[in-house]
Amino acid sequence: MKKGIDYIGVAAGVMVFNNGGKVLIAKRGALAKNESGKWEFPGGAVEFSERCEDTVKREAKEEFDIEIEIVEFSLFGRRYLAR
C-alpha cells in the first residue's frame, strides 16, 4: 500500500514536558526535506494500522532515544478545503 494513493498520510506529534514543566522542541536540520531550520515538536508519520499513541512513543524513541508516558491525549487536525 502506498501512502497518499491507497490511504491518506497521517502524522502525530507530541508535547513532552519534564518534571519542571519545560517542553521539548527540536530544530529541523539543514538537510530536512521540508521546513529546514524550523522548530517543531517530536512526531512523525503514522504507519498503516498504527495507533497515534504508539506513533508518538515510537518517534520519541527513534528521534531522541527517550521513552515517554502519555498522560493526556488530544485529537485535533488541520483541514484543507479545495477552491
C-alpha positions in Angstrom: 0.0 0.0 0.0 1.2 3.5 -0.8 0.6 6.5 1.4 -1.3 9.2 -0.4 -2.6 6.7 -3.0 -4.1 3.8 -1.1 -4.6 5.7 2.1 -4.1 9.3 3.3 -0.9 10.3 5.1 -1.4 11.0 8.7 1.0 12.4 11.2 1.1 12.6 15.0 3.1 14.9 17.3 3.7 15.1 21.0 4.4 17.7 23.5 6.9 16.3 26.0 7.2 18.0 29.4 9.8 17.2 32.1 9.0 17.4 35.8 10.0 21.0 35.9 7.4 21.9 33.2 9.9 22.5 30.4 8.8 21.4 27.0 11.0 19.5 24.4 11.2 21.1 21.0 13.6 20.3 18.2 15.1 22.4 15.3 14.9 20.7 11.9 18.3 20.2 10.3 19.6 22.0 7.2 19.1 18.8 5.2 15.5 18.2 6.1 13.2 17.6 3.2 10.9 20.5 4.2 10.7 23.2 6.8 14.5 23.2 7.4 15.6 25.3 10.3 12.1 25.5 11.8 11.3 24.4 15.3 8.9 21.5 15.9 7.5 19.1 18.5 8.7 15.5 18.1 6.5 13.3 15.9 6.1 11.7 12.5 4.1 9.6 10.1 1.5 7.2 11.5 2.2 3.8 10.0 -0.6 1.9 8.4 -2.8 0.4 11.2 -0.7 2.1 14.0 -2.4 4.0 16.8 -1.4 7.6 17.2 -0.3 6.9 20.8 2.1 4.3 19.5 3.4 6.6 16.8 4.4 9.3 19.2 6.1 6.8 21.6 8.0 5.2 18.6 9.0 8.6 17.2 10.3 9.9 20.6 12.4 6.8 21.0 13.7 6.9 17.4 14.4 10.6 17.3 15.6 11.3 20.9 16.2 7.9 22.5 13.6 8.7 25.2 10.6 6.7 26.4 7.5 8.8 27.2 4.3 8.2 29.1 1.1 9.6 27.6 -0.7 11.5 30.3 -3.3 13.2 28.2 -4.3 12.6 24.6 -6.0 15.2 22.3 -7.0 14.7 18.8 -7.0 17.8 16.5 -6.1 18.4 13.0 -6.0 20.7 10.0 -8.4 20.6 7.2 -7.7 21.8 3.7 -10.5 23.0 1.5 -10.3 22.9 -2.3 -11.4 26.1 -4.0 
